[in-house]
Amino acid sequence: MNKIFLHLFFLFFCSVLVAQKDTISIQKLMDEAYSFEQNQPEIALKLYKQTHQLSLKANYNDGAYKSLLYSGIVYSNIGKYDSAKYYYNKTISYSKQSKTLIGEAKGYVNLANMYQFKGDYPNAIKNYIISIKLFEKTKDSVLISQSYQNLSSVYNSFKNEKLELFYLKKAEDYGTKLNKEQLGLLYGDIGLMLLRQEHFNDAFAYFKKSEVLSKEYKSIRLNYFTIRNFGEYYNSKNDYNTAIMYYEDALKLSDSLNDTFQKDDLLYILSGVYFNNNNISKALYYGTQALSLAKQIDSDEMLHLILKRLSTIYYKIGQNQKAYQLLEQSYNLKDSVINDDHIKQMSLLQTKFETEKKDKSIAEQQVKLKKQELDLIKSQKEKQLYFIASLGLILLSLGIWYFYRQRQKIKNKEIIALQQQQEIAKLEALIDGEEKERRRIAQELHDGLNGDLSAIKYRLSTLEESGLSAIDTENLTKVINMINESCAQVRSISHNLMPSSILDYGLIESVKEYCVKINNSDSFKIEFQTFGNYVSLSKKTETVIYRIIQELVTNILKHSKATEAMIQFNYREDELFITVEDNGIGFDKNAISKGIGHKNIQTRIDFLNAQLDVESSSAGTSYTISIDLNTVK
């Protein structure tokens, strides 16, 4: 019996030694892979693949999940986000299967980082929140601090300083065990937030703290962000030359950092600083580099920002067509990067996260209370029943309160909807009344005044048969010519009041005809352009749009001192963009008079449920009207 026991013990001891030897060799291979990550990522990926296979054979869970995770990080650093996402999901899947909680948490936090780089903020927030919950279970305060710091940077992208500060403070609370590199990066983020709030002295103090840790720790990553943060400081102080010096030093370190996204972001910033410093050639050079890198990493957020920057640069150097094309591309990307659905999703995620944390805290308190209660009232059943009854009454009260609150919310929504319908009905009645009055006046002018003038002309014409002197004949001819001109003016006014071409030919032809009439003047020319596929609208809607254009052009003729103008229709899928531009003297939008013309325009804009944007400067004025065709067909 003893011999069998000794034999089993020997086999167990040998298997332990073999397992330890395998894990040591796997760890050495993984360290070797790490050394190739920056300069030769392809070799690093091959070595991580080997370590994963060896870890599976040796049943070494840490090695298996880490090799998957590190492969995802390598792909993320070189901007191949689809491959990074694949390996992060594999990390999460394997960690769940092997019940490796820390591996699952790290998989989620790196997946969140990847989504943030791509500009997919709802998914970034969702995965950061999952990782924080898992790190709380592992009680790893360092990783919790890092996750809160990453979460704050998402809200920085949306200029939500309140939530950014909230999560940075959370990160600082958990940051007592951070190493010098991590603590330095956290100080840098706090400094940047203070800088955006224009607390310059406090921000500079945090940057100095980060610089001290950078010199002590000698980390490339911390050194890069420390130098870049000083660039941000001097840039915000409009000291562009000093800012450029720091940014250029950071750019030299960016290749060693091996973080494609950070390098792209820095190139974009450098382009802007050079532009502000009136060095247009440098601004264009760095902007072009940034665009190329953004396309390589497929980041919609960076593409949107860089295209907008390049549009500004090309406009500055007079390449207006190129500027317009880039700006249009930028706006198309903006819709996919930042829209109402994204903001709503993030608000929902934030509320859900905070609610769950509160519920968790309440649940923990209830457990403690229950234990205390059981200890205190083991022999007092009446008190226990009283507690249950009280709790039931509270829940019942809360249920009744919640029911009536929801009912009131529904009523409030119904009231708001009814008010909106009434407002639309008022606008429609106002516009219908105005159009009817225009038709009545046009009819009166055409049938009444124009007929009277024609009768007067006829009576005067009969005088030519009488014996008149030469002077009287000349005066009579002048009077008849004046009557002809008045008849033409009355017909023109009647036509403008109620253009029949809208009913006969539609909006586009009516605007063309309107522009042709205006172009009869030698002192002012107007151009009309259309893009996209024409969409036929109701006659009422087309008449409203025509009236808006009439009012805008009338304002240009009266006030702008312009010599040229342009009307442009741009049909894009379910939207119509109308642009009216002039080369006049512009005006101060804040000092604009709320006269009848402005009110007429705004009334019609409200009726169409459209948006009106106005840009004005000494170089001219541009009106842009955005109409959702689904709501006006």
C-alpha positions in Angstrom: 0.0 0.0 0.0 2.8 2.4 0.9 4.6 1.5 -2.3 1.5 2.4 -4.4 1.2 5.7 -2.5 4.8 6.6 -3.1 4.5 5.7 -6.8 1.4 8.0 -7.2 3.2 10.8 -5.3 6.2 10.5 -7.6 4.0 10.7 -10.8 2.2 13.7 -9.4 5.5 15.5 -8.5 6.9 14.8 -12.0 3.8 16.2 -13.7 4.0 19.3 -11.6 7.6 19.8 -12.7 6.8 19.3 -16.3 3.9 21.8 -16.1 6.1 24.4 -14.5 8.8 23.9 -17.2 6.2 24.3 -19.9 4.8 27.5 -18.4 8.3 29.0 -18.1 9.1 28.2 -21.7 5.8 29.7 -22.9 6.4 32.9 -20.8 9.9 33.3 -22.4 8.4 32.9 -25.9 5.7 35.4 -25.0 8.4 37.9 -23.8 10.3 37.4 -27.0 7.1 38.2 -29.0 6.6 41.3 -27.0 10.1 42.6 -28.0 9.0 42.4 -31.7 5.7 44.2 -31.3 6.9 47.7 -32.1 9.4 47.1 -35.0 8.4 43.7 -36.4 4.7 43.1 -35.6 4.4 40.2 -38.1 7.0 38.2 -36.1 5.2 39.1 -32.8 1.9 37.8 -34.2 3.5 34.5 -35.3 5.1 34.0 -31.9 1.8 34.7 -30.1 0.1 32.1 -32.3 2.7 29.6 -31.2 2.3 30.5 -27.5 -1.5 30.1 -27.8 -1.2 26.6 -29.2 1.5 25.6 -26.6 -0.7 27.0 -23.8 -3.7 25.0 -24.9 -1.6 21.8 -24.9 -0.2 22.6 -21.5 -3.7 23.6 -20.2 -2.1 27.0 -19.3 -5.1 29.3 -19.2 -3.1 32.6 -18.5 -0.9 31.9 -21.5 -3.8 31.0 -23.8 -5.9 34.2 -23.1 -2.8 36.5 -23.0 -1.6 35.3 -26.4 -5.0 36.1 -27.9 -5.3 39.4 -26.2 -1.8 40.5 -27.2 -2.4 39.6 -30.8 -5.5 41.9 -30.7 -3.4 44.7 -29.3 -0.8 44.3 -32.0 -3.4 44.5 -34.7 -5.0 47.5 -33.0 -1.7 49.4 -32.9 -1.1 48.9 -36.6 -4.7 50.1 -37.4 -6.2 46.7 -38.4 -9.3 47.0 -36.2 -11.3 44.2 -37.8 -8.5 41.7 -36.9 -8.2 43.3 -33.5 -11.9 42.9 -32.8 -11.7 39.2 -33.8 -8.9 38.4 -31.3 -10.5 40.4 -28.5 -13.8 38.5 -29.0 -11.8 35.2 -29.0 -10.1 36.3 -25.7 -13.5 36.9 -24.1 -14.9 33.7 -25.4 -12.0 31.6 -24.2 -11.8 33.4 -20.8 -15.5 32.7 -20.2 -15.1 29.0 -21.2 -12.0 28.6 -18.9 -13.6 30.9 -16.2 -10.6 33.3 -16.3 -12.3 36.4 -15.0 -9.3 38.7 -15.5 -8.9 37.6 -19.1 -12.5 38.3 -19.8 -12.3 41.8 -18.3 -9.2 42.7 -20.2 -10.8 41.4 -23.4 -13.7 43.8 -22.9 -11.6 46.8 -22.0 -9.4 46.4 -25.1 -12.5 45.9 -27.3 -13.8 49.2 -25.9 -10.5 50.9 -26.7 -10.8 49.6 -30.3 -14.4 50.9 -30.7 -13.3 54.3 -29.3 -10.5 54.5 -31.9 -13.1 53.8 -34.7 -15.5 56.4 -33.3 -18.2 53.9 -32.3 -18.8 55.5 -28.9 -22.0 53.6 -27.8 -20.2 50.3 -28.1 -17.1 51.8 -26.5 -19.1 52.8 -23.4 -21.0 49.5 -23.3 -17.7 47.5 -23.2 -16.0 49.8 -20.7 -18.9 49.4 -18.3 -18.8 45.6 -18.6 -15.0 45.6 -18.0 -15.4 47.8 -14.9 -17.9 45.4 -13.4 -15.6 42.4 -14.0 -12.6 44.3 -12.6 -14.6 45.1 -9.5 -15.1 41.3 -9.0 -11.4 40.7 -9.3 -10.8 43.7 -6.9 -8.0 45.0 -9.3 -8.0 48.7 -8.4 -5.3 49.5 -11.0 -7.3 48.2 -13.9 -10.5 49.7 -12.6 -8.7 53.1 -12.5 -7.5 52.6 -16.1 -11.0 51.7 -17.3 -12.6 54.8 -15.7 -9.8 56.9 -17.2 -10.6 55.4 -20.7 -14.4 56.0 -20.1 -13.7 59.7 -19.3 -12.0 60.1 -22.7 -15.1 59.0 -24.5 -17.1 61.8 -22.9 -14.3 64.2 -23.7 -15.1 63.5 -27.4 -18.6 64.8 -26.8 -17.5 67.8 -24.7 -19.4 66.4 -21.7 -17.1 67.9 -19.1 -19.3 66.9 -16.2 -19.1 63.1 -16.9 -15.5 63.5 -18.0 -14.6 65.0 -14.6 -16.7 62.4 -12.8 -14.9 59.5 -14.2 -11.4 61.0 -14.0 -12.1 61.6 -10.2 -13.2 57.9 -10.1 -9.9 56.9 -11.7 -8.0 59.0 -9.3 -9.8 57.4 -6.3 -8.8 53.9 -7.5 -5.3 55.1 -8.6 -3.4 54.8 -5.4 -1.7 51.5 -6.6 -0.9 52.8 -10.1 2.7 52.5 -11.3 4.4 55.7 -12.3 3.6 55.4 -16.0 -0.2 54.9 -15.4 -0.3 57.7 -12.8 1.6 60.1 -15.1 -1.0 59.4 -17.9 -3.8 60.0 -15.4 -2.3 63.3 -14.4 -2.0 64.3 -18.0 -5.7 63.6 -18.6 -6.8 65.6 -15.6 -4.6 68.4 -16.8 -6.2 68.4 -20.3 -9.6 68.5 -18.8 -8.6 71.5 -16.6 -7.1 73.1 -19.8 -10.4 72.8 -21.6 -12.0 74.6 -18.7 -9.4 77.3 -19.0 -7.9 76.6 -15.6 -4.4 77.1 -17.1 -2.3 77.2 -13.9 -3.9 74.1 -12.4 -3.5 72.3 -15.8 0.2 73.2 -16.0 0.7 71.9 -12.5 -0.7 68.5 -13.4 1.5 68.5 -16.6 4.5 69.2 -14.4 3.6 66.2 -12.2 3.4 64.0 -15.2 6.7 65.3 -16.5 8.4 64.4 -13.1 7.1 60.8 -13.3 8.1 60.6 -17.0 11.7 61.4 -16.1 11.7 58.9 -13.3 10.0 56.1 -15.2 11.7 56.7 -18.6 8.6 55.4 -20.5 8.3 56.2 -24.2 4.5 56.3 -24.0 4.5 58.6 -20.9 7.2 60.8 -22.4 5.2 61.1 -25.7 2.0 62.2 -23.9 3.8 64.5 -21.5 5.5 66.4 -24.4 2.2 66.4 -26.4 0.3 67.8 -23.4 2.7 70.7 -23.1 2.0 71.3 -26.8 -1.7 71.4 -26.0 -1.1 73.9 -23.2 0.8 76.4 -25.4 -1.6 75.9 -28.3 -4.5 76.9 -26.0 -2.5 80.0 -25.0 -2.2 80.8 -28.8 1.6 80.5 -28.5 1.8 78.5 -31.7 5.6 78.6 -32.2 6.2 77.0 -28.8 3.3 74.5 -29.3 4.7 73.4 -32.7 8.1 72.8 -31.1 6.5 70.4 -28.5 4.2 68.7 -31.1 7.1 68.1 -33.5 9.1 66.5 -30.6 6.1 64.3 -29.9 5.8 63.3 -33.5 9.4 62.1 -33.5 8.5 59.7 -30.7 5.2 58.5 -32.4 6.9 55.8 -34.5 8.6 54.3 -31.4 5.2 54.4 -29.6 3.8 52.2 -32.4 0.2 53.6 -32.0 -1.2 54.5 -35.4 -4.3 56.2 -34.0 -2.3 58.5 -31.8 0.1 59.4 -34.6 -2.8 60.2 -36.9 -4.4 62.4 -34.2 -1.1 64.3 -33.7 -0.7 64.9 -37.5 -4.3 66.4 -37.5 -3.4 68.7 -34.6 -0.2 69.8 -36.2 -2.1 70.7 -39.4 -4.4 72.9 -37.4 -1.6 74.7 -35.4 0.3 75.4 -38.6 -2.9 76.8 -40.2 -3.5 79.0 -37.2 0.1 80.2 -37.5 -0.5 81.1 -41.2 1.9 78.4 -42.5 -0.6 77.0 -45.1 1.9 74.8 -46.9 2.8 72.9 -43.7 -0.9 72.8 -42.7 -1.7 71.1 -46.0 1.3 68.8 -45.8 0.4 67.4 -42.3 -3.4 67.4 -43.2 -2.7 65.2 -46.3 -0.5 62.8 -44.2 -3.3 62.6 -41.6 -5.9 61.8 -44.2 -3.8 59.0 -45.7 -3.2 57.4 -42.2 -7.0 57.8 -41.3 -7.9 55.9 -44.4 -5.4 53.2 -43.5 -6.9 52.6 -40.1 -10.5 53.1 -41.3 -11.4 55.6 -38.5 -14.6 57.5 -39.5 -14.1 60.0 -36.6 -10.6 61.0 -37.8 -11.7 61.1 -41.5 -14.5 63.4 -40.6 -12.2 65.8 -38.7 -9.4 65.8 -41.2 -11.6 66.2 -44.3 -13.2 69.3 -42.6 -9.7 70.7 -41.8 -8.5 70.1 -45.4 -11.7 71.8 -46.7 -10.8 74.9 -44.6 -7.2 74.9 -46.0 -8.3 74.6 -49.6 -10.9 77.3 -49.2 -8.1 79.5 -47.7 -5.9 79.0 -50.9 -8.9 79.7 -53.2 -9.6 76.1 -54.4 -13.3 76.4 -53.6 -14.6 73.4 -55.6 -12.1 71.1 -53.8 -13.0 72.7 -50.4 -16.7 72.1 -51.1 -16.2 68.4 -52.1 -14.1 67.7 -48.9 -16.6 69.5 -46.7 -19.5 67.5 -48.2 -17.6 64.2 -47.5 -16.9 65.4 -44.0 -20.6 66.1 -43.3 -21.5 62.7 -44.7 -19.1 61.1 -42.2 -20.3 63.3 -39.4 -23.8 61.8 -39.7 -22.4 58.3 -39.1 -20.0 59.3 -36.3 -22.2 61.6 -34.2 -25.9 61.5 -34.5 -28.9 61.7 -32.2 -29.1 57.9 -32.0 -25.6 57.7 -30.7 -26.2 60.3 -28.1 -29.4 58.6 -27.0 -27.7 55.2 -26.8 -24.8 56.7 -24.7 -27.3 58.4 -22.3 -29.2 55.1 -21.9 -26.0 53.2 -21.2 -24.8 55.8 -18.7 -28.2 55.8 -16.9 -28.3 52.0 -16.8 -24.8 51.8 -15.5 -25.3 54.3 -12.7 -28.7 52.7 -11.8 -27.1 49.3 -11.6 -24.4 50.6 -9.3 -27.0 52.3 -7.1 -29.1 49.1 -7.0 -26.0 47.1 -6.1 -25.2 49.5 -3.3 -28.8 49.3 -2.0 -28.8 45.5 -2.2 -25.5 45.4 -0.2 -27.0 47.6 2.5 -30.2 45.5 2.6 -28.1 42.4 3.2 -26.3 44.0 6.1 -29.6 45.2 7.6 -31.1 41.8 7.2 -28.2 40.2 9.1 -28.4 42.7 11.8 -32.1 42.2 12.1 -31.8 38.4 12.2 -29.2 38.8 15.0 -31.4 41.2 17.0 -34.9 39.7 16.6 -34.5 35.9 16.4 -37.0 35.6 19.2 -39.2 38.5 18.1 -41.5 37.2 15.3 -43.9 40.1 15.7 -41.2 42.6 14.8 -40.2 40.5 11.8 -43.8 40.5 10.5 -44.0 44.2 11.1 -40.9 44.8 9.1 -42.2 42.7 6.2 -45.6 44.5 6.3 -43.9 47.9 6.3 -41.7 46.9 3.4 -44.7 45.6 1.5 -46.5 48.9 2.1 -43.5 50.9 0.9 -43.3 48.8 -2.3 -47.0 49.2 -2.8 -46.7 53.0 -2.3 -43.8 53.1 -4.7 -45.8 51.1 -7.3 -48.8 53.4 -7.0 -46.5 56.4 -7.3 -44.8 55.0 -10.3 -48.1 54.1 -12.0 -49.4 57.7 -11.6 -46.1 59.2 -12.7 -46.1 57.1 -15.9 -49.7 58.0 -16.5 -48.8 61.7 -16.1 -45.9 61.4 -18.5 -48.2 59.9 -21.1 -50.7 62.7 -20.6 -47.9 65.3 -21.0 -46.8 63.7 -24.2 -50.3 63.8 -25.5 -50.6 67.5 -24.6 -47.3 68.3 -26.4 -48.4 66.3 -29.5 -51.7 68.2 -29.5 -50.0 71.6 -29.1 -47.7 70.7 -32.0 -50.7 69.7 -34.2 -52.4 73.0 -33.3 -49.2 75.0 -34.1 -48.9 73.2 -37.5 -52.6 73.9 -38.2 -52.1 77.6 -37.4 -49.1 77.8 -39.7 -51.0 76.1 -42.5 -54.0 78.4 -42.1 -51.7 81.4 -42.0 -49.9 80.4 -45.2 -53.2 79.4 -46.9 -54.7 82.7 -46.0 -51.7 84.6 -47.3 -51.8 82.7 -50.6 -55.5 83.3 -51.0 -54.9 87.0 -50.3 -52.1 87.0 -52.9 -54.4 85.4 -55.5 -57.2 87.9 -54.7 -54.8 90.9 -55.1 -53.3 89.4 -58.2 -56.8 88.9 -59.7 -57.7 92.5 -58.8 -54.6 93.8 -60.3 -55.0 91.8 -63.5 -58.8 92.2 -64.0 -59.2 95.6 -62.4 -56.3 97.9 -62.5 -54.8 96.4 -65.7 -58.2 96.5 -67.4 -58.7 100.2 -66.4 -55.2 101.1 -67.7 -56.0 99.3 -71.0 -59.3 101.2 -71.3 -57.5 104.5 -70.6 -54.9 103.6 -73.3 -57.7 102.9 -75.8 -59.4 106.2 -75.1 -56.2 108.1 -75.5 -55.4 106.3 -78.7 -58.6 107.7 -80.3 -57.2 111.2 -79.8 -54.6 110.6 -82.5 -57.3 111.0 -85.2 -58.1 114.5 -84.0 -56.0 117.4 -85.3 -53.3 117.7 -82.6 -50.3 119.8 -82.6 -46.9 118.1 -82.9 -46.1 118.8 -79.2 -49.5 117.4 -78.1 -49.0 114.3 -80.3 -45.5 113.7 -78.8 -46.9 114.0 -75.2 -49.8 111.7 -76.1 -47.3 109.1 -77.3 -45.3 109.4 -74.1 -48.4 109.0 -72.0 -49.4 105.8 -74.0 -45.9 104.4 -73.6 -46.1 105.1 -69.8 -49.4 103.3 -69.6 -47.8 100.3 -71.5 -45.0 100.2 -68.9 -47.5 100.4 -66.1 -49.5 97.5 -67.6 -46.3 95.5 -67.9 -45.4 96.2 -64.2 -48.9 95.3 -63.1 -48.7 92.0 -65.0 -45.2 91.3 -63.4 -46.5 92.1 -59.9 -49.6 89.9 -60.5 -47.4 87.1 -61.8 -45.0 87.3 -58.8 -47.9 87.3 -56.4 -49.3 84.1 -57.9 -46.9 82.5 -60.5 -49.0 80.2 -62.7 -45.8 78.3 -63.7 -45.8 76.4 -60.4 -49.2 74.9 -61.1 -48.3 74.3 -64.8 -44.6 73.3 -64.7 -43.5 72.9 -61.1 -41.0 74.5 -58.7 -37.8 74.1 -60.7 -39.1 75.8 -63.9 -40.7 78.6 -61.8 -37.4 79.4 -60.1 -35.6 79.3 -63.5 -38.2 81.8 -64.9 -37.8 84.0 -61.8 -34.0 84.1 -62.3 -34.4 84.9 -66.0 -36.6 87.9 -65.1 -34.1 89.2 -62.6 -31.2 88.7 -65.0 -32.8 91.3 -67.4 -31.0 93.8 -65.2 -27.5 94.7 -66.2 -26.4 95.5 -62.6 -27.2 92.2 -61.0 -26.9 88.6 -62.2 -28.3 85.4 -60.5 -27.4 81.8 -61.4 -29.6 78.8 -60.8 -28.2 75.2 -60.4 -29.7 71.8 -59.6 -28.1 68.6 -58.5 -29.5 65.1 -58.0 -32.8 63.6 -59.0 -35.8 66.0 -58.9 -38.6 65.0 -56.5 -42.1 66.3 -57.2 -43.8 67.8 -54.1 -47.3 69.0 -53.4 -48.1 72.4 -55.0 -48.6 73.9 -51.6 -45.1 72.8 -50.5 -43.5 74.0 -53.7 -45.3 77.4 -53.4 -44.0 77.8 -49.8 -40.4 77.0 -51.0 -40.8 79.5 -53.9 -42.0 82.2 -51.5 -38.9 81.6 -49.2 -36.6 82.0 -52.3 -38.5 85.1 -53.4 -38.1 86.7 -49.9 -34.3 85.8 -49.7 -33.6 87.2 -53.2 -35.6 90.4 -52.4 -33.5 90.9 -49.2 -30.3 90.5 -51.3 -31.5 93.0 -53.9 -32.5 95.5 -51.2 -29.7 95.3 -48.6 -26.7 93.3 -49.7 -25.2 95.6 -52.5 -24.3 92.4 -54.3 -23.6 92.1 -58.0 -23.9 88.3 -58.2 -26.0 85.6 -56.5 -26.6 81.9 -56.8 -29.6 79.6 -56.1 -28.7 75.9 -55.8 -31.0 72.9 -55.3 -29.3 69.7 -54.1 -31.4 66.5 -53.9 -29.8 63.8 -51.8 -31.9 60.6 -51.2 -34.6 61.8 -48.7 -33.3 65.4 -48.2 -33.4 68.6 -50.2 -30.7 71.2 -49.5 -31.4 74.7 -50.9 -28.5 77.2 -50.9 -28.9 81.0 -51.7 -25.6 82.9 -51.8 -24.5 86.4 -52.7 -21.2 88.3 -52.9 -22.6 91.3 -51.0 -21.4 93.2 -47.9 -22.9 90.7 -45.4 -24.5 91.6 -42.1 -24.3 91.0 -38.4 -26.5 88.0 -37.6 -26.9 89.1 -33.9 -28.1 92.6 -35.0 -30.6 91.4 -37.7 -34.0 93.0 -37.5 -36.9 90.8 -36.9 -39.0 92.5 -39.6 -41.9 91.2 -41.7 -39.6 89.6 -44.3 -37.6 87.6 -41.7 -40.9 86.5 -39.9 -42.3 85.4 -43.3 -39.2 83.3 -44.0 -39.2 81.8 -40.5 -43.0 81.0 -40.6 -42.5 79.1 -43.9 -39.4 77.3 -42.5 -41.4 76.2 -39.5 -44.3 75.0 -41.7 -41.9 72.8 -43.7 -40.3 71.6 -40.4 -37.0 72.5 -42.0 -33.7 74.0 -40.8 -32.2 77.3 -41.8 -28.5 78.0 -41.4 -27.0 81.5 -42.1 -23.3 82.3 -42.6 -22.5 86.0 -43.3 -19.2 87.9 -43.6 -17.8 90.9 -45.6 -17.3 88.4 -48.5 -21.0 87.7 -48.8 -23.9 85.8 -47.2 -25.0 82.1 -47.5 -28.4 80.7 -46.6 -28.8 76.9 -46.4 -32.2 75.3 -46.0 -32.4 71.6 -45.1 -35.7 69.9 -45.8 -36.7 66.3 -45.0 -38.6 65.2 -48.0 -40.4 62.4 -46.1 -42.2 65.0 -44.0 -43.4 67.3 -46.9 -44.3 65.0 -49.8 
